[in-house]
Amino acid sequence: MLRKFGVFAALCLAAASVALYVGCSSSPPDSPSAAGTSQPQKATEPGAGKDGEHAHKPGGHGGIIVEIGRDNYHAEAVFEKGGTLRVYLLGKDEAKVQEVESQVLTGYAKPDGGAEATPFTLRPVPQPGDTDGKTSQFVGKLPQELWGKKVEVTVPSITIAGERFRFGFKSSTETHDEDMPARMAEEEERSLYLTPGGKYTAEDIKANGGQTASEKFRGQMASHDLKPRPGDKICPITLTKANSKFVWVVSGKTYEFCCPPCVDEFVQTAKEHPEAIKEPQEYVKKD
């Protein structure tokens, strides 16, 4: 059955309230490779950005938006089941994809509030459309002992446009719900979207372009209006105001959502509990 509003509001708004190490709170934790480098690295300082504040929206993949280099660039960090961490690079405008020279990154992860960090590797995994020799995505596996836990991650060195930067972030938020599911792993996501079941048909898959929500909405930024007005369309999952750019066809009918992770949940519900799916016109704010 559809889950209660509180859990999914937390899921969709997690990135908006996350306490970042970079620019939004304290400096990133020290790491072994950060010391003794021969070139200066640009670390984001607390309070950097327009008017000393940040209002980063949740990422298009449902991840955490991270500032790099005092708002020079951004990244979206997505934690998946099985310890996978994806880092999508974005421009100063968070809606734009940022390519960088292909490079292998070293990250340092530790338990939230812990003292000892463990290194892991983030490898370049170019997205469709990336220029040869460049990438806009890095993928790695967290140390196994940290899978599914609240962690702090630091990347002490990434080269962008010939300059070196350092950034870090947390996987948890102040309003984190322990039962809140992580974004789906890629294989699980493709299975969800590309196989029919319940009210989700083969015709729906074709109508949605034979792709997943994260593929269809890549690079698009979500925003959340918690106070829809009477007559506004609302997201079937969070009951916040729906966004007309996040649409998905189920049972031959078009539904609108607030962000891509809600599409995941709705499609899963349509397949496993089709009786819970209402007609699109039912998802409207009443007086």
VOBA-488857 format. One line per 8 residues: number of its first residue (from 1); for each residue x, y negated, z negated of C-alpha. Coordinates in Angstrom, 3 decimals, always signed. Layout:
VOBA-488857
NUM	X Y Z  ...
//
This chain:
VOBA-488857
1	+0.000 +0.000 +0.000  +1.108 -3.613 +0.410  +3.176 -4.674 -2.551  +2.308 -7.519 -4.857  +3.122 -11.076 -3.902  +5.735 -11.615 -6.615  +8.152 -8.951 -5.371  +8.078 -9.988 -1.748
9	+8.148 -13.693 -2.474  +11.379 -12.927 -4.324  +12.674 -10.938 -1.345  +11.978 -13.663 +1.175  +13.111 -16.564 -1.008  +16.205 -14.879 -2.435  +18.589 -16.632 -0.085  +17.108 -20.037 -0.870
17	+17.820 -19.761 -4.607  +21.025 -17.728 -4.665  +23.860 -19.067 -6.802  +26.761 -19.251 -4.366  +30.398 -19.482 -5.303  +31.107 -21.661 -2.329  +30.052 -25.265 -2.604  +26.972 -24.609 -4.717
25	+28.538 -23.621 -8.026  +32.093 -22.752 -9.044  +35.043 -21.964 -6.802  +35.444 -18.402 -5.485  +37.225 -16.000 -7.820  +40.936 -15.505 -7.317  +42.077 -12.534 -5.271  +45.484 -10.923 -4.761
33	+45.850 -12.045 -1.161  +44.800 -15.610 -1.799  +48.025 -16.456 -3.596  +51.294 -17.210 -1.854  +49.918 -17.855 +1.643  +52.107 -19.914 +3.914  +49.298 -22.015 +5.386  +46.769 -24.131 +3.485
41	+43.273 -22.701 +3.357  +40.143 -24.815 +3.203  +38.076 -23.785 +0.215  +34.668 -25.293 -0.248  +34.457 -27.443 -3.373  +31.514 -27.701 -5.769  +28.948 -30.250 -4.715  +30.158 -30.498 -1.127
49	+27.648 -31.274 +1.607  +25.111 -33.953 +2.401  +24.226 -36.049 -0.638  +26.033 -33.489 -2.808  +23.186 -30.994 -2.435  +22.350 -27.915 -0.389  +19.053 -26.789 +1.014  +20.100 -23.795 +3.063
57	+17.186 -21.780 +4.354  +17.027 -17.988 +4.213  +18.940 -16.451 +7.089  +17.373 -14.990 +10.205  +18.381 -11.523 +9.014  +16.985 -12.018 +5.534  +20.469 -12.548 +4.097  +22.317 -15.120 +2.017
65	+23.490 -18.303 +3.749  +27.032 -19.211 +2.714  +28.816 -22.493 +3.360  +32.327 -22.340 +4.851  +34.638 -25.348 +4.705  +32.396 -28.077 +3.252  +29.584 -27.421 +5.713  +31.939 -27.069 +8.713
73	+30.532 -23.594 +9.332  +28.245 -21.059 +7.668  +27.901 -17.310 +7.310  +24.943 -15.077 +6.589  +25.766 -12.166 +4.275  +23.419 -9.177 +4.507  +23.667 -6.340 +1.987  +22.287 -3.042 +3.285
81	+21.622 +0.333 +1.736  +24.638 +2.635 +1.539  +27.039 -0.176 +0.641  +27.182 -1.764 +4.110  +27.862 -5.501 +4.210  +27.283 -7.504 +7.389  +28.590 -11.039 +7.757  +27.150 -13.091 +10.623
89	+29.020 -16.300 +11.467  +27.034 -19.477 +12.104  +27.882 -23.034 +13.061  +27.439 -26.280 +11.157  +23.879 -25.981 +12.408  +22.867 -22.735 +10.715  +20.615 -21.847 +13.654  +23.630 -21.561 +15.990
97	+25.821 -18.487 +16.345  +29.560 -19.135 +15.834  +32.129 -17.033 +17.680  +35.651 -16.592 +16.298  +38.750 -14.811 +17.494  +38.481 -11.081 +16.823  +40.267 -10.382 +13.520  +40.133 -7.953 +10.630
105	+39.117 -9.550 +7.336  +39.936 -8.427 +3.821  +37.241 -8.918 +1.247  +37.437 -8.542 -2.538  +34.415 -7.249 -4.419  +33.788 -6.979 -8.137  +30.763 -6.443 -10.375  +28.803 -9.616 -11.051
113	+30.621 -11.274 -13.946  +33.471 -8.738 -13.821  +37.180 -9.480 -13.868  +38.812 -6.897 -11.585  +38.229 -7.048 -7.820  +38.653 -4.185 -5.339  +39.713 -4.877 -1.730  +37.724 -3.642 +1.256
121	+37.842 -4.250 +5.002  +35.439 -6.213 +7.208  +35.955 -5.316 +10.866  +34.835 -7.331 +13.895  +31.679 -5.927 +15.510  +30.750 -8.243 +18.399  +27.078 -8.933 +18.992  +25.523 -8.869 +22.460
129	+26.520 -12.073 +24.223  +29.813 -12.556 +22.349  +32.765 -13.510 +24.568  +35.411 -10.840 +25.207  +38.027 -10.955 +22.454  +35.694 -12.818 +20.113  +33.056 -11.861 +17.597  +30.249 -13.411 +15.576
137	+29.758 -10.442 +13.240  +31.885 -8.530 +10.734  +30.866 -5.241 +9.104  +32.382 -3.402 +6.154  +31.656 -0.956 +3.348  +31.787 -2.089 -0.253  +33.738 +0.134 -2.656  +31.436 +3.066 -3.420
145	+31.301 +2.357 -7.141  +29.657 -0.997 -6.330  +26.925 +0.290 -4.012  +23.510 -0.950 -5.049  +24.923 -3.168 -7.795  +25.084 -6.927 -8.207  +28.457 -7.962 -6.836  +30.638 -10.974 -6.204
153	+32.513 -11.048 -2.901  +35.428 -13.238 -1.858  +36.950 -13.438 +1.624  +40.212 -15.318 +1.034  +41.104 -15.945 +4.668  +39.216 -16.239 +7.953  +40.480 -18.165 +10.979  +37.932 -20.329 +12.805
161	+38.964 -22.643 +15.646  +42.608 -22.382 +14.589  +41.971 -23.247 +10.930  +41.939 -20.933 +7.923  +39.058 -20.927 +5.470  +38.102 -19.118 +2.279  +34.545 -18.353 +1.160  +32.632 -16.247 -1.332
169	+29.129 -15.355 -2.456  +27.044 -13.226 -4.805  +24.574 -10.511 -3.886  +22.226 -11.380 -6.750  +19.983 -14.281 -7.650  +18.566 -15.629 -10.868  +15.145 -14.277 -9.921  +16.369 -10.945 -8.585
177	+13.948 -8.065 -9.084  +15.647 -4.721 -9.710  +12.975 -2.947 -7.647  +13.398 -5.270 -4.681  +14.615 -3.214 -1.694  +17.688 -4.202 +0.279  +17.434 -4.997 +3.959  +17.262 -1.789 +5.973
185	+20.386 -0.198 +7.401  +20.568 -0.459 +11.189  +19.816 +3.213 +11.884  +16.837 +3.203 +9.522  +15.558 -0.025 +11.035  +15.715 +1.319 +14.590  +13.871 +4.451 +13.529  +11.157 +2.323 +11.921
193	+10.609 +0.078 +14.922  +11.222 +2.423 +17.852  +9.112 +5.410 +16.802  +5.300 +5.210 +16.727  +3.155 +6.275 +13.806  -0.160 +5.417 +12.156  -1.428 +2.136 +13.613  +1.949 +1.423 +15.205
201	+1.784 +2.771 +18.745  +4.091 +3.312 +21.711  +2.269 +0.440 +23.434  +3.122 -1.792 +20.467  +6.802 -0.866 +20.760  +6.735 -1.860 +24.426  +4.850 -5.094 +23.691  +7.499 -6.022 +21.101
209	+10.254 -5.618 +23.672  +11.556 -2.234 +22.505  +13.637 -3.871 +19.795  +13.794 -4.394 +16.056  +12.745 -7.549 +14.246  +16.342 -8.444 +13.408  +17.248 -8.150 +17.106  +14.254 -10.143 +18.303
217	+14.652 -12.938 +15.763  +18.463 -13.072 +15.625  +19.664 -16.590 +14.874  +16.214 -17.945 +14.017  +15.899 -19.534 +10.605  +13.043 -18.796 +8.227  +11.422 -21.351 +5.955  +8.761 -20.772 +3.326
225	+5.732 -22.867 +2.457  +4.352 -21.556 -0.827  +1.234 -23.716 -0.645  -0.618 -23.033 +2.596  -3.702 -25.147 +3.147  -7.176 -23.741 +3.773  -7.331 -22.531 +7.367  -3.570 -21.898 +7.654
233	-2.448 -18.475 +8.802  -0.637 -16.604 +6.025  +1.995 -13.894 +5.992  +0.338 -10.510 +5.289  +3.132 -9.628 +2.866  +3.900 -12.750 +0.812  +0.684 -14.705 +1.449  +2.821 -17.789 +2.074
241	+2.260 -19.857 +5.214  +2.996 -17.843 +8.352  +5.449 -19.026 +10.996  +4.294 -18.772 +14.613  +7.797 -17.846 +15.804  +7.818 -14.641 +13.725  +5.119 -12.617 +15.478  +4.771 -8.850 +15.885
249	+2.251 -6.670 +17.687  +0.642 -3.846 +15.716  -2.284 -1.793 +17.044  -2.403 -4.114 +20.053  -2.964 -7.191 +17.875  -0.602 -10.051 +17.091  +0.304 -10.850 +13.488  +2.362 -13.774 +12.156
257	+4.878 -13.598 +9.300  +7.045 -15.922 +7.229  +10.338 -14.092 +7.929  +11.749 -10.893 +9.515  +11.964 -8.749 +6.325  +8.184 -9.069 +5.990  +7.808 -7.619 +9.491  +9.801 -4.587 +8.300
265	+7.409 -4.043 +5.409  +4.287 -4.562 +7.517  +5.337 -2.096 +10.219  +6.217 +0.462 +7.571  +2.811 -0.012 +5.962  +1.084 +0.279 +9.356  +2.790 +3.645 +9.863  +2.459 +5.080 +6.364
273	-0.755 +3.433 +5.080  -2.693 +2.298 +8.172  -5.860 +1.903 +6.117  -4.241 -1.069 +4.326  -3.840 -3.108 +7.522  -6.485 -5.780 +8.041  -7.445 -7.626 +11.206  -5.240 -10.650 +12.035
281	-8.074 -13.100 +11.336  -8.216 -11.813 +7.765  -4.770 -13.285 +7.068  -5.935 -16.870 +6.770  -5.911 -19.089 +3.696  -9.425 -19.360 +2.349  -10.922 -22.476 +0.790
//
